[in-house]
């Protein structure tokens, strides 16, 4: 058994998000208030927006290949 006065008090804690009870867990706090939990986080709800990463190389090439190219270095410079 656990020694008395050694371990913190254990609670069946109610977790609240936006004033609504969302779940109960066991912790050392009597109540928890959270801003985000898996029930309203975009990753878990499927409403997360994915940034379009396709076409970045093509966009870069279009942007810089149409510009006037820099002159090439001369290999044989006179000293």
Backbone as XML, in Angstrom:
<?xml version="1.0"?>
<chain id="A" units="angstrom">
  <residue number="1" name="UNK">
    <atom name="N" x="0.835" y="-1.190" z="0.000"/>
    <atom name="CA" x="0.000" y="0.000" z="0.000"/>
    <atom name="C" x="0.878" y="1.251" z="0.000"/>
  </residue>
  <residue number="2" name="UNK">
    <atom name="N" x="0.295" y="2.331" z="-0.456"/>
    <atom name="CA" x="0.997" y="3.609" z="-0.486"/>
    <atom name="C" x="1.117" y="4.158" z="0.928"/>
  </residue>
  <residue number="3" name="UNK">
    <atom name="N" x="2.250" y="4.767" z="1.224"/>
    <atom name="CA" x="2.455" y="5.370" z="2.540"/>
    <atom name="C" x="1.588" y="6.615" z="2.657"/>
  </residue>
  <residue number="4" name="UNK">
    <atom name="N" x="1.038" y="6.812" z="3.848"/>
    <atom name="CA" x="0.216" y="7.995" z="4.080"/>
    <atom name="C" x="1.102" y="9.224" z="4.110"/>
  </residue>
  <residue number="5" name="UNK">
    <atom name="N" x="0.574" y="10.348" z="3.626"/>
    <atom name="CA" x="1.221" y="11.656" z="3.604"/>
    <atom name="C" x="2.459" y="11.711" z="2.704"/>
  </residue>
  <residue number="6" name="UNK">
    <atom name="N" x="2.698" y="10.672" z="1.906"/>
    <atom name="CA" x="3.826" y="10.691" z="0.990"/>
    <atom name="C" x="3.371" y="11.044" z="-0.428"/>
  </residue>
  <residue number="7" name="UNK">
    <atom name="N" x="2.235" y="10.499" z="-0.822"/>
    <atom name="CA" x="1.729" y="10.700" z="-2.178"/>
    <atom name="C" x="0.660" y="11.784" z="-2.190"/>
  </residue>
  <residue number="8" name="UNK">
    <atom name="N" x="0.535" y="12.525" z="-3.289"/>
    <atom name="CA" x="-0.496" y="13.563" z="-3.362"/>
    <atom name="C" x="-1.892" y="12.941" z="-3.409"/>
  </residue>
  <residue number="9" name="UNK">
    <atom name="N" x="-2.871" y="13.757" z="-3.070"/>
    <atom name="CA" x="-4.256" y="13.290" z="-3.092"/>
    <atom name="C" x="-4.690" y="13.047" z="-4.543"/>
  </residue>
  <residue number="10" name="UNK">
    <atom name="N" x="-5.433" y="11.989" z="-4.763"/>
    <atom name="CA" x="-5.860" y="11.583" z="-6.102"/>
    <atom name="C" x="-7.338" y="11.869" z="-6.270"/>
  </residue>
  <residue number="11" name="UNK">
    <atom name="N" x="-7.697" y="12.507" z="-7.395"/>
    <atom name="CA" x="-9.086" y="12.878" z="-7.663"/>
    <atom name="C" x="-9.566" y="12.244" z="-8.959"/>
  </residue>
  <residue number="12" name="UNK">
    <atom name="N" x="-10.852" y="11.986" z="-9.033"/>
    <atom name="CA" x="-11.510" y="11.696" z="-10.310"/>
    <atom name="C" x="-11.916" y="13.056" z="-10.855"/>
  </residue>
  <residue number="13" name="UNK">
    <atom name="N" x="-11.067" y="13.586" z="-11.731"/>
    <atom name="CA" x="-11.163" y="14.975" z="-12.165"/>
    <atom name="C" x="-12.099" y="15.137" z="-13.347"/>
  </residue>
  <residue number="14" name="UNK">
    <atom name="N" x="-12.895" y="16.196" z="-13.307"/>
    <atom name="CA" x="-13.755" y="16.558" z="-14.424"/>
    <atom name="C" x="-13.011" y="17.582" z="-15.265"/>
  </residue>
  <residue number="15" name="UNK">
    <atom name="N" x="-12.960" y="17.345" z="-16.570"/>
    <atom name="CA" x="-12.273" y="18.236" z="-17.505"/>
    <atom name="C" x="-13.334" y="19.024" z="-18.270"/>
  </residue>
  <residue number="16" name="UNK">
    <atom name="N" x="-13.206" y="20.354" z="-18.238"/>
    <atom name="CA" x="-14.162" y="21.241" z="-18.884"/>
    <atom name="C" x="-13.506" y="21.979" z="-20.044"/>
  </residue>
  <residue number="17" name="UNK">
    <atom name="N" x="-14.251" y="22.121" z="-21.136"/>
    <atom name="CA" x="-13.822" y="22.916" z="-22.282"/>
    <atom name="C" x="-14.999" y="23.788" z="-22.686"/>
  </residue>
  <residue number="18" name="UNK">
    <atom name="N" x="-14.804" y="25.092" z="-22.725"/>
    <atom name="CA" x="-15.865" y="26.060" z="-23.025"/>
    <atom name="C" x="-17.064" y="25.891" z="-22.101"/>
  </residue>
  <residue number="19" name="UNK">
    <atom name="N" x="-16.799" y="25.573" z="-20.837"/>
    <atom name="CA" x="-17.868" y="25.443" z="-19.854"/>
    <atom name="C" x="-18.624" y="24.130" z="-19.915"/>
  </residue>
  <residue number="20" name="UNK">
    <atom name="N" x="-18.246" y="23.229" z="-20.803"/>
    <atom name="CA" x="-18.934" y="21.939" z="-20.943"/>
    <atom name="C" x="-18.033" y="20.829" z="-20.426"/>
  </residue>
  <residue number="21" name="UNK">
    <atom name="N" x="-18.622" y="19.876" z="-19.732"/>
    <atom name="CA" x="-17.888" y="18.710" z="-19.264"/>
    <atom name="C" x="-17.556" y="17.829" z="-20.466"/>
  </residue>
  <residue number="22" name="UNK">
    <atom name="N" x="-16.262" y="17.565" z="-20.680"/>
    <atom name="CA" x="-15.874" y="16.793" z="-21.856"/>
    <atom name="C" x="-15.397" y="15.388" z="-21.497"/>
  </residue>
  <residue number="23" name="UNK">
    <atom name="N" x="-14.795" y="15.207" z="-20.325"/>
    <atom name="CA" x="-14.364" y="13.876" z="-19.909"/>
    <atom name="C" x="-13.960" y="13.892" z="-18.450"/>
  </residue>
  <residue number="24" name="UNK">
    <atom name="N" x="-13.757" y="12.710" z="-17.914"/>
    <atom name="CA" x="-13.275" y="12.571" z="-16.547"/>
    <atom name="C" x="-12.017" y="11.722" z="-16.557"/>
  </residue>
  <residue number="25" name="UNK">
    <atom name="N" x="-11.011" y="12.179" z="-15.799"/>
    <atom name="CA" x="-9.735" y="11.467" z="-15.711"/>
    <atom name="C" x="-9.282" y="11.460" z="-14.258"/>
  </residue>
  <residue number="26" name="UNK">
    <atom name="N" x="-8.282" y="10.662" z="-13.962"/>
    <atom name="CA" x="-7.710" y="10.642" z="-12.629"/>
    <atom name="C" x="-6.452" y="11.491" z="-12.593"/>
  </residue>
  <residue number="27" name="UNK">
    <atom name="N" x="-6.441" y="12.539" z="-11.750"/>
    <atom name="CA" x="-5.281" y="13.413" z="-11.615"/>
    <atom name="C" x="-5.158" y="13.891" z="-10.166"/>
  </residue>
  <residue number="28" name="UNK">
    <atom name="N" x="-4.174" y="14.735" z="-9.936"/>
    <atom name="CA" x="-3.992" y="15.316" z="-8.612"/>
    <atom name="C" x="-4.709" y="16.653" z="-8.477"/>
  </residue>
  <residue number="29" name="UNK">
    <atom name="N" x="-5.431" y="17.078" z="-9.497"/>
    <atom name="CA" x="-6.214" y="18.323" z="-9.457"/>
    <atom name="C" x="-7.694" y="17.957" z="-9.388"/>
  </residue>
  <residue number="30" name="UNK">
    <atom name="N" x="-8.479" y="18.788" z="-8.752"/>
    <atom name="CA" x="-9.901" y="18.471" z="-8.614"/>
    <atom name="C" x="-10.700" y="18.810" z="-9.865"/>
  </residue>
  <residue number="31" name="UNK">
    <atom name="N" x="-10.308" y="19.854" z="-10.592"/>
    <atom name="CA" x="-10.972" y="20.236" z="-11.846"/>
    <atom name="C" x="-9.937" y="20.763" z="-12.820"/>
  </residue>
  <residue number="32" name="UNK">
    <atom name="N" x="-10.159" y="20.536" z="-14.110"/>
    <atom name="CA" x="-9.277" y="21.049" z="-15.159"/>
    <atom name="C" x="-10.111" y="21.805" z="-16.182"/>
  </residue>
  <residue number="33" name="UNK">
    <atom name="N" x="-9.590" y="22.945" z="-16.634"/>
    <atom name="CA" x="-10.235" y="23.732" z="-17.679"/>
    <atom name="C" x="-9.259" y="23.831" z="-18.845"/>
  </residue>
  <residue number="34" name="UNK">
    <atom name="N" x="-9.693" y="23.382" z="-20.010"/>
    <atom name="CA" x="-8.823" y="23.372" z="-21.187"/>
    <atom name="C" x="-9.462" y="24.189" z="-22.306"/>
  </residue>
  <residue number="35" name="UNK">
    <atom name="N" x="-8.606" y="24.676" z="-23.218"/>
    <atom name="CA" x="-9.087" y="25.418" z="-24.384"/>
    <atom name="C" x="-9.315" y="24.492" z="-25.565"/>
  </residue>
  <residue number="36" name="UNK">
    <atom name="N" x="-8.462" y="23.492" z="-25.686"/>
    <atom name="CA" x="-8.530" y="22.575" z="-26.827"/>
    <atom name="C" x="-8.440" y="21.151" z="-26.309"/>
  </residue>
  <residue number="37" name="UNK">
    <atom name="N" x="-9.230" y="20.272" z="-26.880"/>
    <atom name="CA" x="-9.143" y="18.849" z="-26.596"/>
    <atom name="C" x="-9.447" y="18.114" z="-27.891"/>
  </residue>
  <residue number="38" name="UNK">
    <atom name="N" x="-9.335" y="16.810" z="-27.901"/>
    <atom name="CA" x="-9.471" y="16.056" z="-29.153"/>
    <atom name="C" x="-10.848" y="16.197" z="-29.786"/>
  </residue>
  <residue number="39" name="UNK">
    <atom name="N" x="-11.853" y="16.554" z="-29.032"/>
    <atom name="CA" x="-13.199" y="16.718" z="-29.581"/>
    <atom name="C" x="-13.395" y="17.994" z="-30.370"/>
  </residue>
  <residue number="40" name="UNK">
    <atom name="N" x="-12.535" y="18.999" z="-30.186"/>
    <atom name="CA" x="-12.698" y="20.230" z="-30.960"/>
    <atom name="C" x="-11.420" y="20.652" z="-31.685"/>
  </residue>
  <residue number="41" name="UNK">
    <atom name="N" x="-10.394" y="19.822" z="-31.662"/>
    <atom name="CA" x="-9.151" y="20.148" z="-32.368"/>
    <atom name="C" x="-9.296" y="19.776" z="-33.838"/>
  </residue>
  <residue number="42" name="UNK">
    <atom name="N" x="-8.902" y="20.666" z="-34.756"/>
    <atom name="CA" x="-9.078" y="20.411" z="-36.196"/>
    <atom name="C" x="-8.419" y="19.123" z="-36.691"/>
  </residue>
  <residue number="43" name="UNK">
    <atom name="N" x="-7.307" y="18.724" z="-36.097"/>
    <atom name="CA" x="-6.637" y="17.500" z="-36.545"/>
    <atom name="C" x="-7.520" y="16.283" z="-36.312"/>
  </residue>
  <residue number="44" name="UNK">
    <atom name="N" x="-8.200" y="16.229" z="-35.178"/>
    <atom name="CA" x="-9.014" y="15.068" z="-34.828"/>
    <atom name="C" x="-10.422" y="15.130" z="-35.398"/>
  </residue>
  <residue number="45" name="UNK">
    <atom name="N" x="-10.921" y="16.332" z="-35.654"/>
    <atom name="CA" x="-12.277" y="16.453" z="-36.173"/>
    <atom name="C" x="-12.327" y="16.350" z="-37.691"/>
  </residue>
  <residue number="46" name="UNK">
    <atom name="N" x="-11.169" y="16.391" z="-38.354"/>
    <atom name="CA" x="-11.132" y="16.270" z="-39.810"/>
    <atom name="C" x="-11.325" y="17.582" z="-40.535"/>
  </residue>
  <residue number="47" name="UNK">
    <atom name="N" x="-11.363" y="18.694" z="-39.821"/>
    <atom name="CA" x="-11.557" y="19.982" z="-40.483"/>
    <atom name="C" x="-10.250" y="20.739" z="-40.677"/>
  </residue>
  <residue number="48" name="UNK">
    <atom name="N" x="-9.121" y="20.056" z="-40.500"/>
    <atom name="CA" x="-7.816" y="20.697" z="-40.666"/>
    <atom name="C" x="-7.571" y="21.012" z="-42.135"/>
  </residue>
  <residue number="49" name="UNK">
    <atom name="N" x="-7.088" y="22.224" z="-42.393"/>
    <atom name="CA" x="-6.771" y="22.627" z="-43.752"/>
    <atom name="C" x="-5.335" y="22.209" z="-44.053"/>
  </residue>
  <residue number="50" name="UNK">
    <atom name="N" x="-5.144" y="21.581" z="-45.187"/>
    <atom name="CA" x="-3.811" y="21.150" z="-45.592"/>
    <atom name="C" x="-3.267" y="22.173" z="-46.579"/>
  </residue>
  <residue number="51" name="UNK">
    <atom name="N" x="-2.086" y="22.653" z="-46.296"/>
    <atom name="CA" x="-1.452" y="23.643" z="-47.171"/>
    <atom name="C" x="-0.987" y="22.939" z="-48.438"/>
  </residue>
  <residue number="52" name="UNK">
    <atom name="N" x="-1.278" y="23.525" z="-49.569"/>
    <atom name="CA" x="-0.888" y="22.943" z="-50.848"/>
    <atom name="C" x="0.618" y="23.098" z="-51.022"/>
  </residue>
  <residue number="53" name="UNK">
    <atom name="N" x="1.331" y="21.983" z="-50.953"/>
    <atom name="CA" x="2.784" y="22.035" z="-51.104"/>
    <atom name="C" x="3.213" y="21.604" z="-52.494"/>
  </residue>
  <residue number="54" name="UNK">
    <atom name="N" x="2.274" y="21.112" z="-53.281"/>
    <atom name="CA" x="2.626" y="20.700" z="-54.635"/>
    <atom name="C" x="2.835" y="21.931" z="-55.504"/>
  </residue>
  <residue number="55" name="UNK">
    <atom name="N" x="3.746" y="21.838" z="-56.420"/>
    <atom name="CA" x="3.965" y="22.921" z="-57.359"/>
    <atom name="C" x="4.913" y="23.998" z="-56.887"/>
  </residue>
  <residue number="56" name="UNK">
    <atom name="N" x="5.539" y="23.825" z="-55.750"/>
    <atom name="CA" x="6.456" y="24.857" z="-55.266"/>
    <atom name="C" x="7.691" y="24.979" z="-56.148"/>
  </residue>
  <residue number="57" name="UNK">
    <atom name="N" x="8.232" y="23.844" z="-56.584"/>
    <atom name="CA" x="9.421" y="23.881" z="-57.448"/>
    <atom name="C" x="9.055" y="24.507" z="-58.790"/>
  </residue>
  <residue number="58" name="UNK">
    <atom name="N" x="7.900" y="24.107" z="-59.331"/>
    <atom name="CA" x="7.471" y="24.657" z="-60.613"/>
    <atom name="C" x="7.236" y="26.163" z="-60.504"/>
  </residue>
  <residue number="59" name="UNK">
    <atom name="N" x="6.658" y="26.590" z="-59.394"/>
    <atom name="CA" x="6.420" y="28.021" z="-59.201"/>
    <atom name="C" x="7.749" y="28.772" z="-59.121"/>
  </residue>
  <residue number="60" name="UNK">
    <atom name="N" x="8.711" y="28.191" z="-58.429"/>
    <atom name="CA" x="10.038" y="28.805" z="-58.324"/>
    <atom name="C" x="10.688" y="28.897" z="-59.695"/>
  </residue>
  <residue number="61" name="UNK">
    <atom name="N" x="10.615" y="27.803" z="-60.470"/>
    <atom name="CA" x="11.225" y="27.800" z="-61.804"/>
    <atom name="C" x="10.558" y="28.824" z="-62.713"/>
  </residue>
  <residue number="62" name="UNK">
    <atom name="N" x="9.247" y="28.913" z="-62.675"/>
    <atom name="CA" x="8.534" y="29.898" z="-63.500"/>
    <atom name="C" x="8.941" y="31.315" z="-63.120"/>
  </residue>
  <residue number="63" name="UNK">
    <atom name="N" x="9.111" y="31.533" z="-61.846"/>
    <atom name="CA" x="9.426" y="32.873" z="-61.369"/>
    <atom name="C" x="10.824" y="33.309" z="-61.786"/>
  </residue>
  <residue number="64" name="UNK">
    <atom name="N" x="11.785" y="32.402" z="-61.735"/>
    <atom name="CA" x="13.173" y="32.799" z="-61.946"/>
    <atom name="C" x="13.767" y="32.404" z="-63.299"/>
  </residue>
  <residue number="65" name="UNK">
    <atom name="N" x="13.140" y="31.519" z="-64.065"/>
    <atom name="CA" x="13.701" y="31.173" z="-65.367"/>
    <atom name="C" x="13.315" y="32.194" z="-66.430"/>
  </residue>
  <residue number="66" name="UNK">
    <atom name="N" x="12.257" y="32.926" z="-66.235"/>
    <atom name="CA" x="11.853" y="33.940" z="-67.209"/>
    <atom name="C" x="12.681" y="35.206" z="-67.086"/>
  </residue>
  <residue number="67" name="UNK">
    <atom name="N" x="13.380" y="35.357" z="-66.006"/>
    <atom name="CA" x="14.218" y="36.543" z="-65.803"/>
    <atom name="C" x="15.479" y="36.437" z="-66.649"/>
  </residue>
  <residue number="68" name="UNK">
    <atom name="N" x="16.077" y="37.561" z="-66.868"/>
    <atom name="CA" x="17.334" y="37.601" z="-67.606"/>
    <atom name="C" x="18.392" y="36.886" z="-66.781"/>
  </residue>
  <residue number="69" name="UNK">
    <atom name="N" x="19.072" y="35.936" z="-67.395"/>
    <atom name="CA" x="20.060" y="35.160" z="-66.668"/>
    <atom name="C" x="21.320" y="35.986" z="-66.455"/>
  </residue>
  <residue number="70" name="UNK">
    <atom name="N" x="21.951" y="35.752" z="-65.328"/>
    <atom name="CA" x="23.179" y="36.465" z="-64.990"/>
    <atom name="C" x="24.286" y="36.032" z="-65.929"/>
  </residue>
  <residue number="71" name="UNK">
    <atom name="N" x="25.199" y="36.940" z="-66.270"/>
    <atom name="CA" x="26.295" y="36.577" z="-67.165"/>
    <atom name="C" x="27.199" y="35.538" z="-66.509"/>
  </residue>
  <residue number="72" name="UNK">
    <atom name="N" x="27.694" y="34.630" z="-67.343"/>
    <atom name="CA" x="28.573" y="33.579" z="-66.823"/>
    <atom name="C" x="29.933" y="34.158" z="-66.524"/>
  </residue>
  <residue number="73" name="UNK">
    <atom name="N" x="30.624" y="33.548" z="-65.563"/>
    <atom name="CA" x="31.956" y="34.014" z="-65.198"/>
    <atom name="C" x="32.942" y="33.685" z="-66.299"/>
  </residue>
  <residue number="74" name="UNK">
    <atom name="N" x="33.838" y="34.565" z="-66.498"/>
    <atom name="CA" x="34.883" y="34.317" z="-67.483"/>
    <atom name="C" x="35.952" y="33.440" z="-66.835"/>
  </residue>
  <residue number="75" name="UNK">
    <atom name="N" x="36.295" y="32.394" z="-67.522"/>
    <atom name="CA" x="37.276" y="31.465" z="-66.961"/>
    <atom name="C" x="38.702" y="32.007" z="-67.071"/>
  </residue>
  <residue number="76" name="UNK">
    <atom name="N" x="38.990" y="32.676" z="-68.141"/>
    <atom name="CA" x="40.359" y="33.178" z="-68.356"/>
    <atom name="C" x="40.356" y="34.700" z="-68.187"/>
  </residue>
  <residue number="77" name="UNK">
    <atom name="N" x="40.612" y="35.114" z="-66.984"/>
    <atom name="CA" x="40.679" y="36.549" z="-66.729"/>
    <atom name="C" x="42.114" y="37.016" z="-66.899"/>
  </residue>
  <residue number="78" name="UNK">
    <atom name="N" x="42.257" y="38.184" z="-67.486"/>
    <atom name="CA" x="43.592" y="38.760" z="-67.642"/>
    <atom name="C" x="43.990" y="39.382" z="-66.317"/>
  </residue>
  <residue number="79" name="UNK">
    <atom name="N" x="45.219" y="39.177" z="-65.957"/>
    <atom name="CA" x="45.724" y="39.736" z="-64.704"/>
    <atom name="C" x="46.521" y="40.954" z="-64.938"/>
  </residue>
</chain>
